[in-house]
Amino acid sequence: MPVIDSDTHLYESRTLWSDYADPADRDKTLRIADDDLGHAWLMFGDRRIGLAEVHHPGDVDKMGEYRSKVRAGEKAEASYDDLLPRAFWDPTARVADLDRFGIDETVVFPNYGLLWERPIEHDLEATKVNMAAWNRWTLDMAAEGKGRLHPVAHLSLRDLDWLEQQLTTLEAGGIRLAMIAPALVDGKPLSHPDLDRAWDAFVRHGVTPVFHVSAFPHPFHDAWYEDDDPDDVAPVLSSVFLWTAPALALADLAIHGVFARHPDLRLGIMELSAVWVPMYLLMLDGGFNFHERFNGAPLTKMELKPSEYVRRQVRVAAFGYERPDHLIRQAGDLFMFCSDFPHAEGLAQPLDDYTRMCTLQPDAAPALYSDNLAWLLRS
């Protein structure tokens, strides 16, 4: 039985964005640069977006120790480049890691691409330049991965002509997944009629949009996020309500008929937890039905219940500690194996660690370990 990991990451090089951007746009690109103490930072111009740190899979405390040293003004003990394992950034080395882990294929998200979308949202041109640079790199990564690495593109719905161009290139290069934000698009919900063109384009080009943890616009008013939180990218309130943004976006798409209008649209949700899904499906139908009865007509006329569209068209990555074996019994076979390797909050030994927490083994749960992800890939 094949095993496909639905959530891993590959680090961008220090100059990936300028290397893969059009030469005329290199003044708009991100970079990784060291400060006077030897600590590496993701930079946009002279602005620090976030600390460029080397994760230790399965060891969150080491991240806290390092960040504390940075805040205390201590010098770096070693260079960023010396600390970064080859398998964290090299597609060929990552494939070798898959053999070591007993995994056949893996989805690959960006690493620093998770940090910068909200911080530079004021500059749409720079947003597109840096997304396009990563997307060009995914074509090379896919070639080096020889069918075992499935890179995830990074897209915005803020410019639909640009989106169409990107999807055309991705389709030609065999890229089948693209990360988008579960958030408003310049004030418009994802179900807005103006965005129907985007959903149609995803289907036509055979690219599946996916939601993933990243610096997308907050689902709650910005005033809720504490000014004194040391983590601008992932404040504690975002961790507590990790599931809220995808749940809200998914409800919007379901109850306003986007899934009904685009029956071949598929959507993945990765690293945004899954334990919320069973209750959410009940509440989705319950709220929709109550609103219909209370107002005398449904908000949107559809053949299926909102939850049935979700079950038909959405798949959700589940952490092992969320007990996907239980979730499947409660909500159906909607879930996917994920490790978040090589992040600190992820699994050091992806498959072994996962199966220790979840009683289901790959040969007993093909949907969890491969089929659902293969379906998103349209393979």
C-alpha positions in Angstrom: 0.0 0.0 0.0 1.6 3.3 -1.0 2.0 6.1 1.6 1.8 9.8 0.7 2.5 12.5 3.2 0.2 15.5 2.7 2.2 18.1 4.5 6.0 18.6 4.4 8.2 21.7 3.7 11.3 22.5 1.8 13.4 25.5 2.8 13.9 28.3 0.2 17.5 29.3 -0.5 18.8 32.7 0.6 18.3 34.1 -2.9 15.6 31.9 -4.4 13.2 34.8 -5.0 15.7 36.9 -6.9 17.1 33.9 -8.7 13.7 32.9 -10.0 12.1 36.3 -10.5 12.2 38.2 -13.8 15.4 40.3 -13.8 13.4 43.6 -13.9 11.5 42.6 -10.7 14.5 41.7 -8.5 14.1 44.9 -6.5 10.8 43.6 -5.2 12.1 40.2 -4.0 12.5 38.7 -0.6 15.9 37.5 0.7 17.6 35.9 3.7 20.3 38.0 5.3 22.3 37.9 8.5 22.3 40.6 11.2 25.5 41.8 13.0 25.2 38.9 15.5 25.0 36.2 12.8 21.3 35.5 13.0 19.5 35.0 9.7 16.3 36.9 8.8 13.8 36.8 6.1 13.9 40.4 4.6 11.8 42.5 2.4 13.9 45.5 1.5 15.2 46.7 4.9 12.3 45.2 6.8 12.6 42.1 8.8 9.7 39.8 8.1 10.7 36.9 10.4 13.6 35.0 11.9 15.1 32.5 9.5 15.6 29.6 11.9 16.6 26.0 11.5 13.9 23.7 12.9 14.5 20.5 14.9 11.8 18.0 14.0 9.8 16.9 17.0 11.5 19.4 19.4 9.6 22.6 19.9 11.5 23.6 23.0 14.7 24.0 21.0 12.9 26.7 19.0 12.0 28.6 22.1 15.6 28.3 23.4 17.0 29.8 20.2 14.4 32.6 20.0 15.2 33.5 23.6 18.9 33.9 22.8 18.0 36.1 19.8 15.8 38.4 22.0 18.6 38.5 24.6 21.0 39.8 22.0 23.4 36.8 22.1 25.6 36.0 19.1 24.7 33.1 16.9 26.6 30.0 17.9 26.9 28.8 14.3 26.0 30.0 10.9 22.5 29.4 9.5 24.0 27.7 6.4 26.1 25.3 8.5 23.1 24.4 10.7 20.7 23.7 7.8 20.6 20.0 6.9 20.7 19.2 3.2 17.5 17.3 3.2 15.7 20.5 4.4 16.3 22.3 1.1 17.6 19.8 -1.5 14.9 17.9 -3.4 17.3 15.0 -4.1 18.2 14.6 -0.4 14.5 14.8 0.5 13.7 11.9 -1.8 16.4 9.9 0.0 14.8 10.8 3.3 11.5 9.4 2.0 13.2 6.0 1.5 14.5 6.2 5.1 11.1 7.0 6.4 9.3 4.3 4.4 7.2 6.9 2.5 6.5 6.7 -1.2 5.6 10.3 -2.1 5.1 13.7 -0.3 3.5 17.0 -0.8 6.0 19.9 -0.4 4.9 23.3 0.8 7.3 26.3 1.1 8.9 27.1 4.4 9.4 30.9 4.4 6.5 31.3 2.0 4.3 30.8 5.1 5.7 34.0 6.7 5.3 36.9 4.3 1.9 37.1 2.6 0.2 39.3 5.2 3.3 41.5 6.0 3.6 42.6 2.3 -0.1 42.5 1.3 0.1 46.3 0.8 2.3 45.7 -2.3 0.4 43.5 -4.7 3.1 43.6 -7.3 5.8 42.4 -4.9 3.3 39.7 -3.7 2.9 38.4 -7.3 6.7 38.6 -8.0 7.6 36.5 -5.0 4.8 34.0 -5.5 5.8 33.6 -9.1 9.4 33.1 -8.2 8.5 30.2 -5.8 6.2 28.8 -8.5 9.0 28.7 -11.0 11.1 26.8 -8.5 8.4 24.2 -8.0 8.8 23.2 -11.6 12.5 22.4 -11.0 11.7 20.7 -7.7 9.1 18.5 -9.4 11.7 17.5 -12.0 14.3 16.7 -9.4 11.7 14.8 -7.3 11.1 12.4 -10.2 7.4 11.9 -9.4 7.9 11.5 -5.6 7.7 15.2 -4.6 4.5 17.1 -5.2 5.4 20.8 -4.8 2.6 23.2 -3.8 2.5 26.5 -5.7 1.6 29.8 -4.0 -1.2 31.9 -5.5 -3.4 34.9 -4.8 -6.9 35.6 -6.1 -6.3 39.4 -6.1 -5.4 39.5 -9.8 -7.4 37.0 -11.8 -5.5 37.6 -15.1 -2.2 36.9 -13.3 -3.8 33.8 -11.7 -4.8 32.4 -15.1 -1.3 32.9 -16.4 0.2 31.1 -13.3 -2.2 28.2 -13.6 -1.4 27.8 -17.2 2.3 27.5 -16.4 1.7 25.2 -13.4 -0.5 22.9 -15.5 2.2 22.6 -18.2 4.8 21.8 -15.5 2.7 19.1 -13.8 2.1 21.1 -10.6 -1.3 19.9 -9.2 -1.6 21.8 -5.8 -1.6 25.5 -5.0 -1.8 27.2 -1.6 -4.3 30.1 -1.3 -5.4 32.1 1.7 -8.7 31.1 3.5 -9.5 34.8 3.7 -11.2 37.7 2.2 -9.9 38.8 -1.2 -9.6 42.6 -1.1 -12.8 42.6 1.1 -14.7 40.1 -0.9 -15.6 36.6 0.4 -14.4 33.6 -1.5 -18.0 33.0 -2.7 -18.3 36.4 -4.4 -19.5 36.1 -8.0 -16.4 38.0 -9.2 -14.3 35.0 -8.0 -16.2 32.4 -9.8 -13.7 32.8 -12.6 -10.9 31.7 -10.2 -12.7 28.5 -9.2 -13.4 27.7 -12.9 -9.8 28.3 -13.7 -8.6 25.9 -11.0 -10.9 23.2 -12.4 -9.9 23.8 -16.1 -6.2 23.6 -15.3 -6.5 20.6 -13.0 -4.9 22.4 -10.1 -6.3 21.9 -6.6 -6.4 24.9 -4.2 -5.3 24.1 -0.7 -5.5 26.0 2.6 -2.5 25.8 4.9 -1.1 27.5 8.0 0.5 30.8 6.8 0.5 34.5 7.3 -2.9 35.1 5.7 -5.2 37.9 6.9 -6.6 37.2 10.3 -10.1 35.7 10.5 -10.9 38.0 13.5 -10.4 41.8 13.8 -6.8 42.7 14.1 -7.5 44.3 17.5 -7.9 40.9 19.0 -4.2 40.1 18.4 -2.0 41.3 21.2 0.5 44.0 20.4 3.0 42.5 22.9 2.9 39.0 21.3 6.5 38.3 20.3 5.4 36.2 17.4 4.0 38.4 14.6 3.5 35.5 12.2 1.7 33.1 14.5 0.4 34.9 17.5 -1.0 32.7 20.3 -4.6 33.6 19.3 -4.0 32.1 15.9 -2.8 28.9 17.5 -5.9 28.7 19.8 -8.2 29.3 16.8 -6.2 27.4 14.2 -9.3 25.9 12.6 -11.4 29.1 12.4 -10.1 30.5 9.1 -10.6 27.4 7.0 -13.9 26.6 8.7 -15.2 30.1 7.9 -14.0 29.9 4.3 -15.3 26.4 3.8 -18.8 27.4 5.1 -18.8 30.4 2.8 -18.0 28.2 -0.2 -20.6 25.6 0.7 -23.6 27.6 1.7 -23.2 30.1 -1.1 -23.1 27.4 -3.8 -19.5 27.5 -5.0 -19.2 23.8 -4.7 -22.6 23.3 -6.2 -21.7 25.5 -9.2 -18.3 23.8 -9.6 -18.9 20.1 -8.9 -15.3 19.2 -10.0 -13.7 21.7 -7.8 -11.5 20.0 -5.1 -10.1 21.6 -2.0 -7.5 20.4 0.5 -6.9 21.7 4.1 -3.5 21.0 5.5 -2.0 21.7 9.0 -5.1 23.6 10.1 -6.1 20.7 12.3 -9.1 18.3 11.7 -10.6 17.5 15.1 -13.2 20.3 14.5 -14.6 18.6 11.3 -17.2 16.2 12.8 -19.0 18.9 14.9 -18.5 21.5 12.1 -20.4 19.4 9.6 -23.4 19.1 12.0 -23.3 22.8 12.7 -23.0 23.6 9.0 -26.2 21.8 8.1 -28.0 22.8 11.3 -27.3 26.5 10.8 -28.3 26.4 7.1 -31.5 24.4 7.9 -32.6 26.7 10.7 -32.0 29.8 8.6 -34.2 28.2 5.8 -37.0 27.4 8.2 -36.8 30.8 10.0 -36.9 32.7 6.7 -39.1 30.6 4.7 -36.6 29.8 1.9 -33.0 28.6 1.7 -30.2 31.1 1.4 -29.0 29.2 -1.7 -31.0 26.6 -3.6 -28.9 23.5 -3.9 -29.5 19.8 -4.5 -27.4 18.6 -1.6 -26.9 19.6 2.0 -23.9 21.9 2.6 -22.1 19.1 4.5 -22.6 16.7 1.5 -20.7 19.1 -0.7 -17.9 19.3 1.8 -17.7 15.5 2.0 -17.8 15.3 -1.8 -15.2 17.9 -2.6 -12.9 18.5 0.4 -10.2 16.5 2.1 -8.5 17.4 5.4 -5.1 16.5 6.8 -5.3 15.1 10.4 -2.5 15.1 12.9 -1.9 11.7 14.5 -2.7 13.0 18.0 -6.1 14.0 16.7 -6.9 10.2 16.3 -8.0 10.1 12.7 -9.3 6.6 13.3 -11.9 8.3 15.5 -12.6 11.1 13.1 -13.2 8.8 10.3 -15.9 7.0 12.3 -17.5 10.3 13.1 -17.3 12.2 9.8 -16.3 9.7 7.1 -13.2 9.0 5.1 -12.2 12.6 4.5 -8.8 12.7 6.2 -5.1 12.5 5.2 -1.9 11.4 6.8 0.5 14.4 7.5 3.8 14.9 9.3 4.7 18.6 8.9 8.3 17.5 8.5 10.8 19.0 9.1 9.1 21.6 11.4 9.7 21.5 15.1 6.0 20.8 15.7 6.1 18.0 13.2 7.2 14.4 13.4 10.8 13.4 13.4 10.0 9.9 12.1 6.9 10.7 10.1 5.3 7.4 9.5 6.5 5.6 12.6 5.5 8.4 14.9 2.1 8.8 13.2 1.2 5.1 13.5 2.1 5.1 17.2 -0.6 7.7 17.8 -3.2 6.4 15.3 -4.3 2.8 15.5 -4.8 2.6 11.7 -2.0 1.2 9.6 -1.5 2.0 5.9 -2.8 -1.3 4.6 -6.0 -0.9 6.6 -6.7 2.7 5.7 -5.8 3.5 2.0 -7.9 6.7 2.0 -6.0 8.1 5.0 -2.5 7.2 3.8 -2.8 7.7 0.0 -6.1 7.7 -1.8 -7.5 11.0 -0.6 -4.3 12.9 -1.4 -4.1 11.1 -4.8 -7.6 12.3 -5.4 -6.6 15.9 -4.7 -3.7 15.5 -7.1 -6.0 14.1 -9.7 -3.7 11.2 -10.2 
